[in-house]
């Protein structure tokens, strides 16, 4: 049973065609002495793990979509799985190796005091199963298939592919199941009358999935996690028709790191790489700006190599290092980060990611085949990442110097940030506390402005925008409503027991009502391309007509707000034009100052003066393509 503390923590936390020979015809069949269908693929056969008669859904668990990324396949593009003649039942499928974010804020506003910061640090050290264990052999996916598609594989049902969040450091396709339905597709499927297929995949995390820098570009594949996700999307394109799915009607859906990954797929190879999906739902798209390929990003690689005993020996040494040493080095690298910041994450590499996505979006270098998107954020995206360790103006300056390359400080960019987020000790302070200052800095640089950038790039008519404000409104708090279902597993009673820890029992039906309306929007969008077509109107609370937003004014207008007592439309003040424009100027300035701008895609800015060639250090692609 999941502890109340573990439950509370979870609730707020919020890609290659494979063709081989096969002895059996591809498709779904039944074998003797079994009532569960078997999916036969070129690499092997997988029996459905279980069937839920109440919802008429078959679940195929732990289908291997790539070979174990070990040995020479570490930091390489995912390779085809080797054929396996043993019938798989879904019982084997580890999650990827996990690590916790350094300096997570687990006490909310209480972290502003020294005592609160100390308590926060203590709680951050308590082992939580979510952050523990895992294995390098983790590239598996789950498929939720309605019974009618099993009975008639000629159906062409739309498909949604879930990419989990977790700061690019933790998470899995079935986080905390069977205690909670993260990430169980049956709730959203039910709102679509089972007229869809739900897929969830794993991808490499931490140092295993997101190392970058010049050594990686020369000797391996940076951003391996993005390539894992792409391999899963390719699996869907190649094989989902065997389960009654339509490979041409795929919606990508993700939260936090998963949503941030979706943005990076849209700008793959400067928008020339088909992301293998045509629509997307991006909840709280997030990533820390990392761009200094030859500087701080390379220094991170060097630090990891040193921790693993491979200083100066390159990727070949890391590939031959034992698994235990690598796992220890990964944990140490993350733990040494400044509180609330990330050592690794999606990073420009000159190939898959040419430069920071907001710059690619601004220059029109994104996949034009994207039909539309649902974009959302929570009411309080960044508080979870503000540890309270920064208590003075001097410590704020130190945080900037720690996170950003030296040249940004030398060229005066850090001073521009401090002026935009003025000191607390000023005569007319904008922020009451240093925590409020850091909160605004992180919110706008890493979270909410991504919604505005995407809306401006795609065009308002292609976007539906949302703010999720249900208490406490923290990053990740929308996940319960997204995946709430009463037909989760036979362990339903424990789910409601856990739910009662957080909610006044009398409000439980209302929580289900919020979820029902929210899921109906998502299900309608996945199946029809419009969240309004089949939204829940006869619902308590009822949904509202969801219009397109407008970015013309300082606050985005026409944004649907999901509040404690229902749905409405607001002007969104969380991603205002002025700060978002500031961070676009920042990205343009530091990219050009470092010489990392792709030729022909340099974004003008007025933040600082840039001399010399803005593309002098840009290197397109890496040695292995």
ChimeraX attribute file (.defattr): number of C-alpha atoms within 10 A of each C-alpha:
attribute: neighborCount
match mode: 1-to-1
recipient: residues
	/A:1	11
	/A:2	16
	/A:3	12
	/A:4	15
	/A:5	10
	/A:6	16
	/A:7	19
	/A:8	17
	/A:9	14
	/A:10	20
	/A:11	18
	/A:12	18
	/A:13	20
	/A:14	24
	/A:15	22
	/A:16	20
	/A:17	15
	/A:18	17
	/A:19	11
	/A:20	11
	/A:21	11
	/A:22	16
	/A:23	11
	/A:24	11
	/A:25	12
	/A:26	15
	/A:27	20
	/A:28	21
	/A:29	14
	/A:30	12
	/A:31	11
	/A:32	6
	/A:33	6
	/A:34	9
	/A:35	12
	/A:36	19
	/A:37	22
	/A:38	22
	/A:39	24
	/A:40	21
	/A:41	23
	/A:42	20
	/A:43	22
	/A:44	22
	/A:45	23
	/A:46	22
	/A:47	25
	/A:48	24
	/A:49	18
	/A:50	16
	/A:51	19
	/A:52	16
	/A:53	10
	/A:54	7
	/A:55	17
	/A:56	14
	/A:57	24
	/A:58	24
	/A:59	25
	/A:60	25
	/A:61	25
	/A:62	27
	/A:63	25
	/A:64	27
	/A:65	27
	/A:66	25
	/A:67	17
	/A:68	20
	/A:69	22
	/A:70	17
	/A:71	16
	/A:72	13
	/A:73	15
	/A:74	22
	/A:75	28
	/A:76	23
	/A:77	24
	/A:78	24
	/A:79	17
	/A:80	18
	/A:81	17
	/A:82	14
	/A:83	15
	/A:84	12
	/A:85	11
	/A:86	9
	/A:87	13
	/A:88	21
	/A:89	18
	/A:90	20
	/A:91	9
	/A:92	13
	/A:93	19
	/A:94	17
	/A:95	27
	/A:96	27
	/A:97	27
	/A:98	27
	/A:99	27
	/A:100	23
	/A:101	25
	/A:102	22
	/A:103	25
	/A:104	23
	/A:105	27
	/A:106	25
	/A:107	18
	/A:108	18
	/A:109	17
	/A:110	16
	/A:111	24
	/A:112	20
	/A:113	14
	/A:114	13
	/A:115	12
	/A:116	20
	/A:117	24
	/A:118	15
	/A:119	16
	/A:120	22
	/A:121	22
	/A:122	12
	/A:123	15
	/A:124	18
	/A:125	12
	/A:126	9
	/A:127	11
	/A:128	15
	/A:129	12
	/A:130	19
	/A:131	16
	/A:132	14
	/A:133	13
	/A:134	19
	/A:135	17
	/A:136	19
	/A:137	18
	/A:138	25
	/A:139	28
	/A:140	27
	/A:141	26
	/A:142	26
	/A:143	26
	/A:144	24
	/A:145	30
	/A:146	27
	/A:147	19
	/A:148	16
	/A:149	23
	/A:150	21
	/A:151	14
	/A:152	13
	/A:153	18
	/A:154	14
	/A:155	17
	/A:156	21
	/A:157	25
	/A:158	21
	/A:159	29
	/A:160	30
	/A:161	26
	/A:162	26
	/A:163	28
	/A:164	28
	/A:165	26
	/A:166	23
	/A:167	26
	/A:168	31
	/A:169	28
	/A:170	25
	/A:171	29
	/A:172	28
	/A:173	24
	/A:174	20
	/A:175	19
	/A:176	18
	/A:177	15
	/A:178	18
	/A:179	20
	/A:180	27
	/A:181	25
	/A:182	23
	/A:183	23
	/A:184	29
	/A:185	28
	/A:186	28
	/A:187	25
	/A:188	28
	/A:189	25
	/A:190	21
	/A:191	22
	/A:192	22
	/A:193	11
	/A:194	23
	/A:195	21
	/A:196	28
	/A:197	28
	/A:198	24
	/A:199	27
	/A:200	25
	/A:201	27
	/A:202	28
	/A:203	30
	/A:204	32
	/A:205	28
	/A:206	26
	/A:207	30
	/A:208	26
	/A:209	27
	/A:210	24
	/A:211	28
	/A:212	31
	/A:213	26
	/A:214	20
	/A:215	22
	/A:216	22
	/A:217	23
	/A:218	16
	/A:219	16
	/A:220	25
	/A:221	29
	/A:222	31
	/A:223	30
	/A:224	27
	/A:225	29
	/A:226	24
	/A:227	23
	/A:228	27
	/A:229	26
	/A:230	22
	/A:231	26
	/A:232	29
	/A:233	25
	/A:234	21
	/A:235	20
	/A:236	26
	/A:237	21
	/A:238	15
	/A:239	21
	/A:240	24
	/A:241	19
	/A:242	22
	/A:243	26
	/A:244	26
	/A:245	27
	/A:246	21
	/A:247	22
	/A:248	16
	/A:249	21
	/A:250	26
	/A:251	26
	/A:252	24
	/A:253	25
	/A:254	24
	/A:255	28
	/A:256	27
	/A:257	28
	/A:258	26
	/A:259	28
	/A:260	28
	/A:261	25
	/A:262	25
	/A:263	23
	/A:264	26
	/A:265	27
	/A:266	27
	/A:267	28
	/A:268	24
	/A:269	23
	/A:270	25
	/A:271	22
	/A:272	14
	/A:273	14
	/A:274	18
	/A:275	24
	/A:276	24
	/A:277	27
	/A:278	19
	/A:279	22
	/A:280	27
	/A:281	26
	/A:282	28
	/A:283	29
	/A:284	32
	/A:285	26
	/A:286	30
	/A:287	24
	/A:288	20
	/A:289	19
	/A:290	23
	/A:291	26
	/A:292	26
	/A:293	24
	/A:294	16
	/A:295	15
	/A:296	19
	/A:297	23
	/A:298	18
	/A:299	16
	/A:300	18
	/A:301	25
	/A:302	19
	/A:303	17
	/A:304	24
	/A:305	22
	/A:306	15
	/A:307	18
	/A:308	22
	/A:309	16
	/A:310	19
	/A:311	15
	/A:312	11
	/A:313	12
	/A:314	17
	/A:315	20
	/A:316	14
	/A:317	14
	/A:318	23
	/A:319	18
	/A:320	14
	/A:321	15
	/A:322	12
	/A:323	15
	/A:324	10
	/A:325	13
	/A:326	21
	/A:327	22
	/A:328	12
	/A:329	20
	/A:330	23
	/A:331	20
	/A:332	16
	/A:333	24
	/A:334	22
	/A:335	17
	/A:336	11
	/A:337	17
	/A:338	18
	/A:339	21
	/A:340	19
	/A:341	21
	/A:342	23
	/A:343	26
	/A:344	27
	/A:345	25
	/A:346	28
	/A:347	27
	/A:348	25
	/A:349	28
	/A:350	21
	/A:351	18
	/A:352	27
	/A:353	26
	/A:354	28
	/A:355	30
	/A:356	23
	/A:357	28
	/A:358	24
	/A:359	23
	/A:360	25
	/A:361	22
	/A:362	18
	/A:363	15
	/A:364	16
	/A:365	21
	/A:366	26
	/A:367	21
	/A:368	14
	/A:369	14
	/A:370	18
	/A:371	14
	/A:372	22
	/A:373	25
	/A:374	24
	/A:375	24
	/A:376	25
	/A:377	31
	/A:378	27
	/A:379	23
	/A:380	23
	/A:381	26
	/A:382	23
	/A:383	26
	/A:384	22
	/A:385	23
	/A:386	27
	/A:387	32
	/A:388	30
	/A:389	25
	/A:390	22
	/A:391	19
	/A:392	15
	/A:393	18
	/A:394	10
	/A:395	13
	/A:396	19
	/A:397	17
	/A:398	13
	/A:399	17
	/A:400	18
	/A:401	15
	/A:402	14
	/A:403	17
	/A:404	18
	/A:405	19
	/A:406	14
	/A:407	16
	/A:408	20
	/A:409	15
	/A:410	10
	/A:411	16
	/A:412	13
	/A:413	19
	/A:414	20
	/A:415	16
	/A:416	17
	/A:417	16
	/A:418	16
	/A:419	10
	/A:420	12
	/A:421	17
	/A:422	17
	/A:423	22
	/A:424	19
	/A:425	14
	/A:426	10
	/A:427	7
	/A:428	9
	/A:429	12
	/A:430	14
	/A:431	18
	/A:432	11
	/A:433	18
	/A:434	21
	/A:435	24
	/A:436	17
	/A:437	21
	/A:438	22
	/A:439	20
	/A:440	18
	/A:441	19
	/A:442	19
	/A:443	19
	/A:444	20
	/A:445	21
	/A:446	19
	/A:447	25
	/A:448	28
	/A:449	26
	/A:450	27
	/A:451	25
	/A:452	24
	/A:453	22
	/A:454	20
	/A:455	26
	/A:456	17
	/A:457	17
	/A:458	20
	/A:459	15
	/A:460	18
	/A:461	13
	/A:462	19
	/A:463	24
	/A:464	22
	/A:465	27
	/A:466	25
	/A:467	26
	/A:468	27
	/A:469	21
	/A:470	20
	/A:471	13
	/A:472	15
	/A:473	21
	/A:474	23
	/A:475	26
	/A:476	24
	/A:477	24
	/A:478	29
	/A:479	20
	/A:480	21
	/A:481	20
	/A:482	23
	/A:483	22
	/A:484	25
	/A:485	22
	/A:486	14
	/A:487	17
	/A:488	23
	/A:489	17
	/A:490	10
	/A:491	13
	/A:492	16
	/A:493	13
	/A:494	16
	/A:495	21
	/A:496	16
	/A:497	13
	/A:498	18
	/A:499	18
	/A:500	15
	/A:501	14
	/A:502	13
	/A:503	12
	/A:504	9
	/A:505	13
	/A:506	9
	/A:507	11
	/A:508	14
	/A:509	11
	/A:510	16
	/A:511	19
	/A:512	18
	/A:513	21
	/A:514	25
	/A:515	24
	/A:516	27
	/A:517	27
	/A:518	25
	/A:519	25
	/A:520	26
	/A:521	26
	/A:522	25
	/A:523	29
	/A:524	20
	/A:525	24
	/A:526	28
	/A:527	21
	/A:528	15
	/A:529	20
	/A:530	21
	/A:531	23
	/A:532	20
	/A:533	15
	/A:534	17
	/A:535	26
	/A:536	22
	/A:537	14
	/A:538	9
	/A:539	12
	/A:540	17
	/A:541	20
	/A:542	18
	/A:543	24
	/A:544	18
	/A:545	15
	/A:546	21
	/A:547	18
	/A:548	17
	/A:549	25
	/A:550	21
	/A:551	19
	/A:552	10
	/A:553	11
	/A:554	16
	/A:555	19
	/A:556	22
	/A:557	19
	/A:558	20
	/A:559	23
	/A:560	25
	/A:561	25
	/A:562	25
	/A:563	16
	/A:564	16
	/A:565	14
	/A:566	18
	/A:567	21
	/A:568	17
	/A:569	18
	/A:570	17
	/A:571	18
	/A:572	21
	/A:573	13
	/A:574	24
	/A:575	23
	/A:576	19
	/A:577	18
	/A:578	12
	/A:579	19
	/A:580	21
	/A:581	16
	/A:582	19
	/A:583	19
	/A:584	22
	/A:585	19
	/A:586	22
	/A:587	24
	/A:588	25
	/A:589	26
	/A:590	24
	/A:591	26
	/A:592	26
	/A:593	23
	/A:594	23
	/A:595	20
	/A:596	28
	/A:597	27
	/A:598	22
	/A:599	12
	/A:600	8
	/A:601	17
	/A:602	20
	/A:603	19
	/A:604	12
	/A:605	17
	/A:606	11
	/A:607	18
	/A:608	16
	/A:609	11
	/A:610	16
	/A:611	9
	/A:612	9
	/A:613	14
	/A:614	22
	/A:615	19
	/A:616	15
	/A:617	18
	/A:618	22
	/A:619	18
	/A:620	17
	/A:621	17
	/A:622	19
	/A:623	12
	/A:624	11
	/A:625	12
